[in-house]
Amino acid sequence: MLMHNQLWEGLTRDQQRQVLKVFGHDGHSIYPASYLAEHGVPQEVIEVFAETHESDGTLKGSIERGGVPVDSMAGVYGLTVLHSLAAYHHVTTDKMGRGFQASDLTNKLERKLRASR
């Protein structure tokens, strides 16, 4: 987590808000690095969180591209980024389910980042 704290400390609140704008409320998607760069996500965030995600063959653990199951996908899983940014700001969620967690963290982080202007 130290590496993640250093990442967030190195970004301005406006950059953190942009990250939240792109990833917010989405607990399911794996974003390609090119998409993130086009939408203003700082390169440092992409580099820290980009990895190859593997399908596990289960209903909840399978990755799809265009509705077709794939073995793996390279990119940044948005919920991991949200959890990292939330931990940096000491924000937690007690929600179950990826979508509910993402929305709860997004709402709390939006309030926190708005208050720190």
C-alpha positions, 0 to 999 in steps of 0.5 A, spaced: 500 500 500 505 504 501 507 504 493 499 506 492 500 512 497 506 515 494 502 514 487 496 518 490 500 523 494 504 525 487 497 527 484 493 533 484 486 533 487 484 535 480 488 529 477 484 524 483 478 527 481 479 525 473 481 518 475 474 518 479 470 521 473 473 515 469 472 509 474 467 512 478 461 507 479 463 501 475 465 495 479 466 491 473 470 493 467 477 492 465 479 498 461 485 498 456 491 503 457 489 506 451 482 508 453 485 511 460 490 515 456 485 518 452 480 520 457 485 523 462 488 518 467 495 520 469 500 515 466 502 513 473 496 510 475 495 506 468 502 503 470 501 502 477 495 498 476 495 495 469 496 487 469 493 481 465 487 479 468 485 471 468 478 468 467 477 463 472 471 459 468 466 461 473 460 465 472 462 471 476 469 470 474 469 470 467 472 475 463 468 477 456 469 482 450 463 483 446 459 478 450 464 473 448 468 469 454 476 470 453 481 467 457 485 473 459 485 481 458 490 486 459 488 493 462 486 496 469 480 493 473 477 500 475 474 497 482 482 496 484 483 503 483 477 505 487 479 501 493 486 504 492 484 511 492 479 510 497 484 507 502 489 513 501 483 518 503 481 513 509 474 512 506 471 505 506 465 501 504 461 496 507 457 494 501 456 487 498 457 486 490 462 490 486 457 495 483 454 497 490 462 498 492 464 502 486 458 506 487 458 507 495 466 509 494 465 513 488 460 517 492 464 518 498 470 520 494 466 525 491 464 528 497 471 528 500 475 531 494 470 536 493 471 538 501 478 538 499 478 544 494 
